[in-house]
């Protein structure tokens, strides 16, 4: 069943919390995204920002596995949630 935007935002917030608690990965996200610690608080309800969080985690299988295992979710749920947030539509190049 596809994610609703609300469900995707909830999963994005959980992913943001997981990322914020990860002392090794959080600085990588902050450096890659240009976000600050205050952005994490201020934009936690912003669907565009949550999409960026999911995009970041989707860059590495180990990150996907780590988050999904912590939430007892199938690995594909992260990509499904990303598709339901702004900018998550799959691109077709042909």
Secondary structure, DSSP 8 states (H G I E B T S, - for coil): ----HHHHHHHHHHHHHHHHH-TTHHHHHHHHH---HHHHHHTTT-HHHHHHHHHHHTT-HHHHHHHHHHHT--TTHHHHHHHTSTT-S-----
